[in-house]
Amino acid sequence: MATYLQIVNAVLARLRESSVPTVSATPYSKLIGKFVNDAKMKVENAWNWDSMSQTLPLTTSAGVSTYTLVGSGLRPKGISVNDTTNKYTLGNAPIKWILDQQQLTTVQNGLSSHYAWKGNTGGDSRVELFPTPNGAYVLKFNLYIPQATLSADATEVTVSGDLVELAAYARALSERGEDGGTMSSDAYAVFTNLMADEIALESSRFIETSVWVAV
């Protein structure tokens, strides 16, 4: 996997600029670093990449319905939530429905059957459970979690470094205008074509992305 600094220097090389020892070395390398982070987010949002897949545990407490899911960040995408203590899967419900049940009805504590995302605390997302747990149970959140904003030179990018590099390069060309005959639209087309190829290859690895249903 490529590091933050390696991708910044790769973009600089495409722009025929000198490499830098650190992303913060010059104002321009800092700008390219911003473009790399923008590109990383764009790639992450485009697909549920296997490299973003994580399982986060959460242990409930009796009488507590809201929890901060440590390590989830602010943009988790859910696969499933399993109660491994009681061996069943929780359903995803609208937060309004859960709040209405909690606020407008008399609800006894019990085994949680539903969950919903509810704001964040300290850079991690919070989850609301319903019914409110009546004991200590282990829940496993199987999620796709985008990587935090890159800041350290040596941080490895979890999604495809090639895609991030090409997207950042297209953005840099757009910012500075035509560069030696290469237009930003041309560079962006190369990026989107490679993105389509990468998604096709990734989807072929997982049966759940190619389930056929009779209509």
C-alpha positions as CSV (number, residue, x, y, z in Angstrom):
1,M,0.0,0.0,0.0
2,A,1.1,3.5,-0.7
3,T,1.7,6.1,2.0
4,Y,0.3,9.6,2.1
5,L,3.8,11.1,1.2
6,Q,4.3,8.6,-1.7
7,I,1.0,9.5,-3.3
8,V,1.7,13.3,-2.9
9,N,5.1,12.8,-4.5
10,A,3.5,10.7,-7.3
11,V,1.0,13.5,-8.0
12,L,3.9,16.1,-8.0
13,A,5.8,13.9,-10.5
14,R,2.8,13.8,-12.8
15,L,2.7,17.6,-12.6
16,R,6.5,17.7,-13.3
17,E,7.2,19.2,-9.9
18,S,10.0,18.2,-7.5
19,S,9.4,15.6,-4.8
20,V,9.3,16.7,-1.2
21,P,10.6,15.1,2.0
22,T,7.3,15.7,3.8
23,V,3.8,16.7,2.7
24,S,4.1,20.0,4.7
25,A,7.4,21.0,3.0
26,T,5.9,23.7,0.7
27,P,2.6,25.5,0.3
28,Y,2.1,23.6,-3.0
29,S,2.8,20.2,-1.5
30,K,0.3,21.0,1.3
31,L,-2.3,21.8,-1.4
32,I,-1.6,18.5,-3.1
33,G,-2.0,16.9,0.3
34,K,-5.5,18.4,0.5
35,F,-6.3,17.1,-3.0
36,V,-5.1,13.6,-2.0
37,N,-7.5,13.6,1.0
38,D,-10.4,14.8,-1.2
39,A,-9.5,12.0,-3.6
40,K,-9.4,9.4,-0.9
41,M,-12.9,10.4,0.3
42,K,-14.2,10.2,-3.3
43,V,-12.8,6.7,-3.8
44,E,-14.1,5.6,-0.4
45,N,-17.6,6.8,-1.1
46,A,-17.7,5.1,-4.5
47,W,-17.9,1.5,-3.3
48,N,-17.9,-0.7,-0.2
49,W,-14.2,-1.7,-0.6
50,D,-13.2,-4.8,1.2
51,S,-10.2,-2.9,2.6
52,M,-12.6,-0.8,4.7
53,S,-14.3,-3.8,6.3
54,Q,-14.0,-4.0,10.0
55,T,-15.9,-5.6,12.9
56,L,-16.3,-3.5,16.0
57,P,-17.5,-5.0,19.4
58,L,-19.8,-3.2,21.7
59,T,-20.9,-4.5,25.2
60,T,-24.2,-3.2,26.4
61,S,-25.1,-2.1,29.9
62,A,-28.5,-2.5,31.6
63,G,-30.6,0.6,31.2
64,V,-28.4,2.3,28.6
65,S,-29.7,2.8,25.1
66,T,-27.1,5.2,23.5
67,Y,-23.5,4.1,22.9
68,T,-20.4,5.6,21.2
69,L,-19.0,3.0,18.8
70,V,-15.3,3.5,19.3
71,G,-13.3,3.3,16.0
72,S,-16.3,3.8,13.7
73,G,-15.5,7.4,12.7
74,L,-18.1,9.7,11.3
75,R,-19.0,7.9,8.0
76,P,-19.5,4.2,8.8
77,K,-21.5,2.1,6.3
78,G,-23.3,-0.8,7.8
79,I,-23.3,-4.5,6.8
80,S,-24.9,-6.1,9.8
81,V,-25.2,-6.0,13.6
82,N,-25.2,-9.3,15.4
83,D,-25.9,-10.0,19.1
84,T,-23.3,-12.7,19.6
85,T,-24.5,-13.4,23.2
86,N,-28.1,-14.2,22.2
87,K,-27.3,-15.3,18.6
88,Y,-29.5,-13.1,16.4
89,T,-29.2,-10.1,14.1
90,L,-30.5,-6.6,14.9
91,G,-32.6,-4.8,12.4
92,N,-31.8,-1.3,11.2
93,A,-34.7,1.1,12.0
94,P,-35.3,4.8,11.4
95,I,-34.0,6.9,14.3
96,K,-37.4,8.7,14.4
97,W,-39.2,5.4,15.0
98,I,-36.9,4.4,17.9
99,L,-37.2,7.8,19.5
100,D,-41.0,7.7,19.2
101,Q,-41.1,4.3,20.8
102,Q,-38.9,5.5,23.6
103,Q,-40.7,8.8,24.2
104,L,-44.3,8.1,23.4
105,T,-44.8,4.6,24.8
106,T,-44.0,2.7,27.9
107,V,-41.2,0.4,27.0
108,Q,-39.8,-2.3,29.2
109,N,-36.0,-3.0,29.0
110,G,-35.1,-6.2,27.1
111,L,-33.0,-7.7,24.4
112,S,-32.4,-5.0,21.7
113,S,-33.9,-5.9,18.4
114,H,-33.2,-2.7,16.4
115,Y,-30.5,0.0,16.1
116,A,-30.1,3.4,14.4
117,W,-27.2,5.9,14.1
118,K,-27.6,8.9,16.3
119,G,-25.0,11.7,16.0
120,N,-21.4,11.4,17.1
121,T,-19.1,11.9,20.1
122,G,-15.4,12.7,19.8
123,G,-15.1,11.8,16.2
124,D,-16.9,8.4,16.5
125,S,-20.5,7.7,15.6
126,R,-23.2,6.9,18.2
127,V,-25.8,4.2,18.0
128,E,-29.2,4.0,19.6
129,L,-30.6,0.6,20.6
130,F,-34.2,-0.5,21.0
131,P,-35.5,-1.8,23.3
132,T,-33.0,-0.5,25.9
133,P,-30.8,-3.4,26.9
134,N,-31.6,-5.2,30.2
135,G,-28.1,-6.6,30.6
136,A,-24.5,-6.9,29.3
137,Y,-24.6,-8.4,25.8
138,V,-21.9,-8.4,23.2
139,L,-22.9,-6.8,19.8
140,K,-20.7,-7.1,16.8
141,F,-20.9,-4.2,14.3
142,N,-19.8,-5.4,10.8
143,L,-19.0,-2.2,9.0
144,Y,-17.3,-0.5,6.1
145,I,-15.3,2.3,7.8
146,P,-13.6,5.0,5.7
147,Q,-10.1,5.9,6.9
148,A,-9.5,9.1,8.9
149,T,-8.2,12.2,7.2
150,L,-4.5,11.6,6.2
151,S,-2.0,13.8,8.1
152,A,1.1,11.8,8.9
153,D,3.5,11.2,6.0
154,A,3.9,7.5,6.7
155,T,0.2,6.6,7.0
156,E,-0.7,4.0,4.4
157,V,-3.9,4.6,2.4
158,T,-6.3,1.7,2.8
159,V,-8.1,2.1,-0.5
160,S,-6.4,1.9,-3.9
161,G,-3.4,4.2,-4.0
162,D,-3.6,4.3,-7.8
163,L,-7.2,5.6,-7.8
164,V,-6.4,8.2,-5.1
165,E,-3.4,9.4,-7.1
166,L,-5.3,9.7,-10.4
167,A,-8.2,11.5,-8.8
168,A,-5.8,13.9,-7.0
169,Y,-3.9,14.5,-10.2
170,A,-7.1,15.4,-12.1
171,R,-8.1,17.8,-9.3
172,A,-4.6,19.4,-9.3
173,L,-4.8,19.9,-13.1
174,S,-8.2,21.6,-12.7
175,E,-6.8,23.9,-10.1
176,R,-3.8,25.0,-12.2
177,G,-5.3,24.8,-15.7
178,E,-4.0,22.9,-18.8
179,D,-0.6,21.3,-18.1
180,G,1.5,20.6,-21.1
181,G,-1.4,19.5,-23.2
182,T,-3.1,17.3,-20.5
183,M,-6.5,18.5,-19.7
184,S,-8.2,17.8,-16.3
185,S,-11.1,16.3,-18.1
186,D,-8.7,13.8,-19.8
187,A,-7.1,12.9,-16.5
188,Y,-10.5,12.5,-14.8
189,A,-11.6,10.2,-17.6
190,V,-8.6,8.0,-16.9
191,F,-9.5,8.0,-13.3
192,T,-13.2,7.1,-13.8
193,N,-12.3,4.3,-16.3
194,L,-9.8,2.8,-13.8
195,M,-12.4,3.2,-11.0
196,A,-15.0,1.2,-13.0
197,D,-12.4,-1.5,-13.6
198,E,-11.5,-1.7,-9.9
199,I,-15.1,-1.9,-8.8
200,A,-15.8,-4.7,-11.4
201,L,-12.8,-6.7,-10.1
202,E,-13.8,-6.1,-6.5
203,S,-17.4,-7.0,-7.0
204,S,-16.4,-10.3,-8.8
205,R,-14.8,-11.5,-5.5
206,F,-18.0,-11.4,-3.5
207,I,-21.1,-13.4,-4.3
208,E,-23.4,-10.9,-2.5
209,T,-22.6,-8.2,-5.2
210,S,-23.9,-10.4,-8.0
211,V,-27.1,-12.0,-6.8
212,W,-29.7,-12.5,-9.5
213,V,-33.4,-12.2,-8.6
214,A,-36.3,-13.1,-10.9
215,V,-38.6,-10.2,-11.8
